Amino acid sequence: MISFLYYLYERRLLREIRGRPVPRHVGIILDGNRRYAIERGFVDPLEAYALGARKLDDVLLWCGELSIPAVSLWVFSTENFRRDASEVSGILKTVEAKLVQLARHPRTHRLGVRVRAVGKLDLLPDSVVAAIREAEDATAANRGTVLTIAVAYGGRQEIIDAMQAMLREKAKQGEDLETIIEGISEETLARYLYAPDLPDPDLIIRTSGEVRLSGFLLWQSAYSEFYFCDVHWPAFRRIDFLRAVRAFQQRDRRFGS
């Protein structure tokens, strides 16, 4: 009975959403894997991360249904390296396995998903970097949803890296310091971000009840709408996603102060 009521509610949400503008780019902070494992009494907390990895398949399907052209997922932050070494290793192995699956599974290509990763990729194990390259190469020709996976990512670090890349390039071109300083603008610096061709996220969703960005897409989120969801990431449902999109549609977006 409950599942039937959820079905009816999903249908209602879809009717409300369709025909209205959807976000061009949705960012999702995948939070609550460990809390989900504790609540469910998992012996191995990494089981929750495996469930979370499978949740990505649902999200890609939901984005495809609504013709959302881009989705970015924050799966591992630079701060996460401070966790216990065995946990870090387990999480990164889960990320690696998911990337390989994305590269090789027919569903990825049927949905037209193009995969790429952003972050301090030089900090990752070689096997994870190899999985990233395999997924990027295998899906490069796809023209559906662009899936950007933020791994070993920090928003402040991205801005620092962008500034350093810009300064190096300008210096190679022989520009003097004063000319470089005068040429700095939002548009100039934005060209050196990890994924400069992506539109800024219209909507950012965070699961598990935390009401903060924690450094996700700091530069790009200046005018994003935020949606904070209490459910833990492995339990994230279609109705939760549809509610977030509906909330975005109901807001009067104003750019500026």
N, C-alpha and C positions, 0 to 999 in steps of 0.2 A: 504493500500500500504506500509506504513512504517513498519507495523508488518511483512509483507512478506519479506521485505528487511532485517529486523533483523533475520528472520528465515534463509535466505540464508547465512547471515554473520555467524550465529552460526554454520551452516553446514560446512562452510569453515574453521572456527576455529577448529572444531572437527577433520577435515581431517588433519590439520597441527599438531595437538597435538597427535593424536593416532599413535602408532608405535614408539613414542619417550618416554624416561623415564619421569615419573611423580614424583612429590614430594612424599616422604614416609610420610611426616608429614607437614601439613599446619596449621599455626597459624593465627587467624583472630582477629583483634582488632575491635570490633563492635562500631563504632563511628558515631555520627550524628543524634541520635534519637531526641534530643531536637531541633536541628536546622531544621530537617525535619518537626517537629510539628509546629514550628514558620512559616516556609515557606508555609505550607499548611493551616495555620490558624486554627489549631485544638484548640478547647476550652479546652480540657483536654490533656496536653502533654503526659500523660501515654498511650493515644491511639497509639502513635508512637512506644512506647515500645512493645505494643501488636503486632503491625505489624512486628516489629523486631523479636519478638519471633517466629512468623510464618515463617519468612524468613529462620530460621534454618532448617525447613523441606526441603526447596529447596536445601540448601547447602549440606545436607546429601545425597540427591538424586544425586546431581552433583558429589560428591565425590565417590559415589557408581558407577556411570557411568564410571568414570575414574580409578576405583580400587585404590583409594587413601586410604591407610590403617589407617591413623590417622588424626584427625582434632581437634584443640584446640581453644576454643572461650573464649575471655576475656569479660565477661558480667557485672562484677561489681568489682571495685577496692576498696582497703581499704580507699583510699582518698574520694570515693563516699559517705562514711558515713558522711562527713562534709556537705552534701547538706541538704536542708530543710527536716525535719523529715517526712512530708507527702509524699514527692517525693521518699525518700529512702524506705519508707514502700510500696509505690505503685510499685516501681521497683522490690523489693524483692518478692512481691506477684505475679508479672508477672513471675519471675524466678521460683517460687514455682509451679505455675500452669503449666508451660512448662515442668518441671521435672516430674510432675505427669502424664502429657500427654505422655511423652516419655516412661514412665514405662508401661503405659496401652494400648497405641495405637498399633494395629496390624502392622502398617507400620514400626515401630521401629524394630520389630522382623523379618519382611519380609526382611528388608535391612541388618539384622544382626548387628545392632548398639549396641555397648557396652558402657554404660554411666558411667562416674565417674566425681567427682568434686575435685578440689584442691583449697587451700587457707586457710585462718584463719577461718575455719568453726565454731570454737567456738564463733565467734563474731556474727553469724547468729541467727535469731529467731529459736526456736525449730521446728516450722512447716516447715521451709525451710530445716533444717537438716533432718527431717523425710522424706521429699520429695526426698532429695538426696539419702538417704539410700534405699528408695523404688525403685528409678530408677536404682541404682547400683545393688541391689539384683535381680530385675526383668530381667536385661539384662546381668547378669554375664556370662551366658553360650553362649551368642552371639559371633560370630567369624568374623563379618564384620568390618566396620569402628569403630575404638575406638574414641569416642567423649569425650573429656576432657573439662569440663566447669570450667573456672577459676572464682571463685566468692569470694568476700572478699579477693582478691589476690593482692599482691604487689611483684615485682621481688626482691627488696632489702630485704623485709621481708622473702622471701623464702630462700635466702642465709643465713640470720641470723638464721632462724629456723634450716636449715641444719647443720650449724656449732654447734649450741647448742645441737642438737640431737646427733651429732657425739661425742662431748665432754662428754655428759652424759653417752653414751654407753661405751666409752673408760674408763671413770672413774669407772663405775660399774665393768669393767673387771679387775680393779686394776692397770691399767697402770699409771706410773708416768708422770708428766707434760712434761719432756724432751722427753720421748718416744712418747707421743701423738703428740708433735710438729714435731718431725722427721718423723712421719708417715702420716702427712697431704700431700695429693696430689690431683690433679684434679679428678682422678678416685675415690679416697676415699671419697671426699666431695660429688661428684655427686651421690653416693649411698644413700645419705640422703635427696635429693631433694624430692619435693612432689610426683613426678611420675618418679622415677628413671629408670623404665623399658621402658619409651617412648624414641624413637629416637629424637635427636635434630631436631627442625623444619628446613626443607629445605627452606621453603617459608613462609614469614609472610606478610599478607595483612592487610592494615589499610584503612578503608573507611573514607569519609568525608573530605579529603584534608589535614589532619594534617600529617606533615612529621617528625614524631618522634615515638619512641617506648613507651614512658611514663612509662617504667619499666616492660614491658611485657616480660617474659621469659628471663631475663637479662643474666643469666648464659648460658642458652641453645642456645641463638641466636648469639653466637660469630661468626659463619660462615654462618648464614642464609642469603638468598636473600630476599630483601624487595620490596614490590610493594604497592605504595600509590595511592589510587583511590579517585577521587573527589566526587563520588556519595555518598549520605548518606546511612547508613546501611539499613533502611527499603526499600530503592529503589534499592538495590544491585541486579544486574541482572545476568543471566547466562553468558551473553557475557562478563561482567566485570570479573567474575570468570575465564572464559576461557582465557581471555586476560592475567590475572595474571599468569596462568599456562604456557601459551605460552612464556611470558616474562622470566619466570624461565628457560624454556628449551633453550632459545636463549642465555643465559649467559654462559660465560666461568668461571666455578667455580674454584677458587683457594683458597686453605686452607693455611693460613699463611700470612705473611706481603707482 
